Amino acid sequence: MTYCEFSRIIGSLEIHFRAQFQDGFLEALEPNAASKSNASCRAKEQEAFFEWLKYYQKLDRDEQWNCLQPAGTEFQLRAWRALFQVPWGALCTYRDLAVAVGKPQGAQAIGQAVARNPISLLIPCHRVIRSDGTLGGFQWGRELKTALLEAEKGSELSWFWRNPSKI
């Protein structure tokens, strides 16, 4: 298993991330509560991680999904797959996702699955809002959710993986 920790500035926030790979598959990618002093990894691992991201960016959506290996229940995987389909810069509701997985009354269960998403940037749980249009919760706080949504406006993933040497 390989771990890589790195930092990025998103809006006015400096966010620390942790990636976890197993046998070449990304198993987890999420904000890390570690302090900046702990947010580092060896240059070789960091370079490999960003090379993987460059490769990933060039794939179509089905191939991208196949590069991810999130561990979860069958329902969680269906929910995450539906969430994965939400386009860059778009929003959806928990009910939208429930309908997409064939459980129109399952918005609460979808919410629980979304909260357990281990690959929080590539399976974009920050794009889910409440049916009334409010942001709702986010595992790492509303400030980061807002910053991620703002960063997505017209920018693709440039804030995240372009210029990987500027970590």
N, C-alpha and C positions, 0 to 999 in steps of 0.2 A: 504494500500500500504506500502511495506517495502523497504527501501533503505539501501544499504551497500556500503561503500567506503573503498578501500584498495589500497595498493601500491605493485608493483612488480618491480624487477630489470630485465630488458631485455637487454642483451648485456651490453652496457655502459650507458643505460638510466634507470632512475627511473621513472616509469610510474604510474600514479594514475588512478584507475578505479572506476566506479560507476555501481552498479547493482540495478535494480528495479524489484521487484516482486509484483504481484497482484494475490491474491487467490492461491498462490503456483506456479504460472507460471512465468517464467522469461520473462519480457517484454522488458527490455533494458539492455545491458551490453556494456559499451563503455569507452574509455579513458576519464578522467575527467580533465578539465583544472584547477581544484581547486588546491590551494597550498597545500604542505604537511601538514600544520597545520590543514587543513580542511579535509584531507584524512583519516578519521577514522570513525568507527562506534562502537557501543557497542559490546562487545565480544560475546554476545549471538547471535546477528544478523550475525556477521562475521562467527561464527561457523556453524550456520544454512546454510549460503550461501555455504561454502566449503563442508558441508555434501551433499547439493543438487548437487554440481559439481561431487562429488565422485559417487553418484547415477547415474547421467547423463552419466558419462564416461562408465558405464557398459551396457548401453542400445544399441540396434541396431539403425541404422540411422533413420528408420521410427519412432521409439519410441522417439529418441532424438528430432526430428522435432516436435513431438506432445507435448514435454515439453516446447517448445517455443511458445510464443503467440505474435509475432510482429504485430503491428497495421499498416496496409497499404492498398493501393488499391489492387484490384485483380491482376493487372499487377505487382505491386511491390512484392506481395506475390509469384507470379510465378517466378519472377526474383530471389528473395531471396532463394526460394526453389532450383532453379538450382544452385545458388551460394553455397548453403549448401552442394551440392553433390560434390563439388571440394575436392578431397582428401587432407589430411594433407601433407604438403610439396610440393604440386603440384601447377601449375599456369594455368590460362586460360586467354583468351582475352574477351573483351566486345562482340566481334562478336561471339565467342564460346557460350556465354550465350544467345545471341540473337537467335542463331540457336536452342539452347536447349529449348527455350520457344516458338518456332515456329514463330519468327519474325526476319528472317535473315537480314533484312535491318534496324533493330531496335537497333543497337549498341549504339546510342546516348541516346535513352530512357532507355536502360539497365544501362548506365553510371549514369543517373539521379537516377534510382532506387537504384543502389549500393551506391550512395552517401547518401541516406536516410536510410540506414540500421541501425536499432536501436540496434542490437546485434552483434557488430562489431568483436568480437573474435570467437563466435560460428557460426555465419554466416560470413564466412571469406572474407570480401571485400578486405583485403590486398593481396589476392592471384590473383587479377585481374590485368593484364598488357595490354598495348597497342598491337595492331597487329604487330607493328614494333619491338616488343621485349623489348621496354623501359618500365620502371616501371610505368610511368604515375603518376597521382595525388593520393593523399590519404587525406581524411578529416582531419587527425591529423598529417599530414606532412610526407614527404618521409623518414626522419630519423627513425620514428617509423615503417613505412612500411618495410624498410630494416631490422630493428632489429627483427621484427616479422618473416619475411621470414628466416632470419638467425637462429632464435631460433627454427624454425620448422625442420631444417635439422636434421633428425634422432633422434628427441627427444620426439615425441608425445606431450602431454600437460604438461610434467613434470615441465617445467619452470613456468607454470601458477598455477597449483593447488596442486602439491605435496608439502609437508611441509607447509601446510597452517598456521601453527603457526609462521612461519618466515615472518611476514608481516611488 
